[in-house]
């Protein structure tokens, strides 16, 4: 199924905006007023870049600058921030070629056409390729890949920890002696996946009162 890929109608305006963001102070909200007044970029092409910055993960849905926006303003991390945004923006192309950021213009053009179903010489296809090339020119992919892999690993570890019940050592249950017969029993507890210690306290209190001390 054909999919749309992100692009801007004025690559030059986006490039100017990215450069000005580095030197301008961070706003409380990234708005058209901020773009026009503080960044001195006016007109429809400048305003159209705001939604694209949201797709890049630079600006949140409510207009507030994100941590990636702040990272981008750090000269030592600017290219890494763009690289991470690039990998997310063109995730579909990476599924088709994991080294798409190193591919030739002709190869990238072919992947864009294959992905979107558009025509080779259409304006949308040309703008998509131009936007792609602008971002990869300003990106560091080695650093971006490492950070994204680390974040993914941390998130996956967190999910796995939530799914696994706590590994608790239960006290040995006493043997029951009745009429010369030794009986023993084992209790298997399926503990809920929760971090609330009060839940476990309640479970073991009930276990002690009703079973262990009988």
N, C-alpha and C positions, 0 to 999 in steps of 0.2 A: 504494500500500500504506500502511495506517495506521501511524503512528509515534508512539512515546511522547515526551512532552516533560517536562522535569524540573520538579519542584515539591516544596514542603515542606508538611507537614501543619499547621504553626503558623508563619504568616508573622511574627507578633509576636515569637516566640522567635528566629527568624532575624535579625530587625532588631536585637533586643537583643544578640545574639551578635556581630553585625558591629560594633556600637558599642563593645562591651567589648573586642574584639580591638584596637581602636585604642589603648587606654590600657594594656592588660595587656602585660607583657613577652612576647617571643616564646618559646615553649617549644621544647625539642628535638623533642618529638613532640606533635601535637595529638590528645589522647586524651580519653576520657570523664572521667578523673580531672582533667585540666586544665580541662575545661569545667565540671565540678561544683565544683572547689575554687577555681581561680583566676578563673574567669568567673562563679562563683556561679549557674550555670544547671543545674538538676537535672531529672531525669525523662526519659521517653522522647522527648518532643518535642525536647528539647535534644540528646540523643544522636543523633536522626535527622537533625539538621542537619550532622553531621560528614561523612557521605557526600555531601551536597549541596555542601559546601565543596570536596570533592575534585573534583566535577564542574565547579565554578567555577575550578578550577586554583589554589586557595589552599593546598591541602594535597596532598602527594604520596601515592602509594599506600601508602608505609610510615609515613605519619603526620607526616612532617617538613614544616614550613612552606616554601612555595616562594618564589621571588623575587616573585611577584605578591602573596603574603601580606605580604611585607616592604614592597612598594610601597604596598599598601593602608594600611599603618600610617603612611605619610608623608602628613600632612594635605594637602600640595600635590598628591598623586597619587592619593588615595583614590578619587575619582570616576572617574578614568581607568582604574584597576584594575578597578573594577566594570563599567565600560563594555566593556572587553576581554572580561571573563568573560561578560557578557550576550550579546555578539555571537557568541561560541562556543557558548553554551548554546542559543541560539535560531537557529542557522544555518539550520535547515530553514524557519523562518518568514521569514527574510531572503531565501530563495530564492523565496518566494511574494510578498513585498513588501519591497523593499530599504530602505524607510523605515518598517518596522514599529514601530520605537521611537517614532515620532511619530503612529502610527495611533490612532484612537479606541478606547475599550474595546469598543464593539460590533464594530468591524472586526477587532480582535485576537481577540475571542471567536469570530468566524466563521472566522478562519484556524486557530485552535486546534481547533475542531470538524472542520474540513476535514482538518487534518493527522492528528489522532488517531483520527478516526472516532467520538469520544465524543458523548454527548448534551449539549445546550446547558445543561441545568440539573443535570447530574450533579455530585457532590461533587468528583470528580477535575478536571473542567473548571473549576469555580470556584476550586479551589486552584491550578491551573496559571495562571489569569489573575491571581490575587492575588499569586502569586510573581513573575510577569512584571512586574506594576505596582510591586511593592516595589523590585525591582532597577533598573528604569528610572528610578525616582524618585531613586535615589542614584548614577546613572551620568552620566558625561560621554562622549558618543558622538563628538564631534568629535576629541578627543584620542585616543580609543581607536582610531578608524578610521585616523588618521595613523600611529600606532605599529604597528598590525597590518599596514598596507600596507608600512611600511618593513621590518619583520621578514620579511614574505613576499618582498619584492624581494631582500633579502640572501640568504635561503635559496635562492631561485631562481637567483641569480647564482652561488652556491656549487655548486649542482648542475650548472649549465652549464659551469663551469670544470672540474669533475671529468670531464665527458663529453668535453671537447675535448682532444685530444692536444697536447702542448707544441709551440709553433711554433719549431722549431730551424732554424738556418741550417747546412746541411751544406756541407763544403768541396767546391770544384769537383773533379771527378774528372779525373785526367790522361788525355790521349789516348794510345791504344796504337798504335804504329807497327810494322807487320809487312809486310815485302816491298813497301814503298812505298805501302801502303794505310793511310790514316788512319782509325782507328776510335774512336768515342766511345760511351759508354754512360751510362745514367741509372739510378739505383737509387732505388726508392720504398720508404720504410720506414713501416710501420704501427706506430707506437710505442704501448706500453700506457699506459692512463690510470692513472698512479701518480705519487706524490710522492717515491718512493724514488730518490734520485739515483744510488745504486749500480747500479740496474737500467740506467739510461742509460749509465753509465760502462762497464759490461760490454758493452753493445751496440756502442758506438763503438770500444772496444778491439778487439773481434773484427773489426769492419769495417776498422779500420786494418791489423791484422795480416794478414788474409786477402785483402783486395781492394785497398785504396788503395796498398799498398807492393809489389804484384806487379810 
